[in-house]
Amino acid sequence: MEPGSDKAEAAESKDGRAKAAVPVNADAKTFDGKLVDAKSADPQAVRPTIIGPTISQHKFSQMSRRELLKVVPVIALGAFAIPSFQETLLKKGLSFSDWVSARMFRNGHLAPTFADTALTPFEKFPINDYDVDDPGVIFENWTLTVGGAVQKPGDYRLAQIQALPRLRQNTRHVCVEGWDVIGRFGGARLSDFLNMIGADTSARYITVACADDYYESLDMETALHPQTLLCYEMYDRPLTREHGAPLRLSIPTKIGYKQAKYLTHLKVTNVLEKVGYWEDQGYSSFYGL
Amino acid sequence: MSGTVIEIVRPKGEETETVGRAVYEHPLPVRLCHWLNAISLFVMVGSGLQIFRAFPSFGAKIPQKDLLNWPKSFAIGGWLGGALQWHLTFMWIYLATGVIYLGYQIFSGNYRQVLFTHKDLSGVRPMVKHYFFAGPKPPQHEAYNALQKHAYTSAIGLGVLSVLTGLAVWKPVQFSWLAWLMGGFHWARLWHFLVMWAILAFVFGHLVMVILHGWNNFMSMLTGWKKDPEY
């Protein structure tokens, strides 16, 4: 309503019904400036009301319609219901969550560790796989093939990894399904291994490939985290086949599916061709805990 | 500004006659946030329940004892991966809406009409008697009675809790202190689930009240104005 309509309002209510047709509150934003600040005529009332200005039915309808229109933008959320937009919008949403997660990650912040009494018994440590529990790795021939932005690429034997300082830690393993267990994992720090192979730690990613054709990637910051392990032991014994022998990733700052088992290849790279098996199905890429 | 009352008139011969009154109850930011939140909450609960279906238990994985078998038809996302996409996308809309709402209410002073304070304690019993035990209807002087204030104030508290518990579940390492405050990761997950049910209880009660209080009241959350108010 334009300010000019004020005069028309006054003419309509000339019977004097508007007891307080005094435009006091000029900053009322939804009405045409004739609103009266709610100062009580009756001091007893908890909620002072005053019959202030009047408005014609017609103008009231107009105003109501205008106010309704102002709420209509909420329908924009309906884009999520439109099939052609949905996938893109959800992907963008997930990417944003990943971006925030990466900002939240602190290299110096350790995942909680636990006393031995808190450990989940080994028999109760679930085994998940995407293909088979045991891809039939032949331990005598097994090597970790290293490539990418490293000074010393090539095939590394388990003994070389076991020669690095060994760390054993009791950490929580969280599955994306919602369950978690506390396990005891032992191995070499991935950062020590990257040092040994002369990796370019300014590169963005580590990618791994596995004996069961599973594949994963890791941001360099997490790879360098002190609790990220090239793990070859569980509960102070060598990894069993179902749990990823001879070598797996143990990353207490990441969700379970990023902690790949039965590793066969490791690469340092700036380019990700594929992010990871589950990520390529639509799961989060960063998924830091 | 909330609380403004106007009189609706129509021409009658050379004069006007009063057709009714209307009070301005809900400023635009409140209305926008209300509807944004209604949609967001629907998606968060639907996708949250689908996520829950992946491990509908609060105990050990082996052996797994499921708490309840939530039907897939009442869940959003189709599968765990899809549900997480919805949940991790809409949580930002839900969060932003909450922040904008709280910011607006506080900075505009509009919170005063809805915040439950100690002054409202005496109004609780008469309202409970009226709502649940066929007691007399207490006179209404304000936009919200004591029980309404309690409901809407609690709802905000529950919203805040849903975010905090969700954060503890999503980031139990980076926010390990928060998870610790809640009793640990398992408890955080349980609290997150329980807070959802508390919010659903609020929504149920809210919808019943909306239906019982008629069209004019409902319209006030769309246009801001409530025709023929009782006060």
Interface residues (C-beta under 8 A of the other chain):
Chain A: E12 S13 K14 D15 R17 A18 N25 A28 T30 F31 L35 V36 D37 A38 A45 V46 R47 P48 T49 I50 I51 G52 P53 T54 I55 S56 Q57 F60 M63 S64 R65 E67 L68 K70 V71 P73 V74 L77 F80 L89 L90 K91 K92 G93 L94 F96 S97 S101 M104 F105 R106 H109 A111 P112 T120 E123 K124 F125 P126 R172 V174 C175 V176 E177 G178 W179 D180 V181 P252 T253 W278 Q281 G282 Y283 S284 G288 L289
Chain B: M1 G3 T4 V5 I6 E7 I8 V9 R10 P11 E15 T16 T18 V19 R21 A22 V23 Y24 P27 L28 R31 L32 W35 L36 I39 S40 V43 I51 F52 A54 F55 S57 A60 K61 I62 Q64 L80 G81 G82 L84 Q85 W86 L88 T89 F90 M91 W92 I93 H141 E142 A143 K171 P172 V173 Q174 S176 F185 H186 R189 M219 L222 T223 G224 W225 Y231
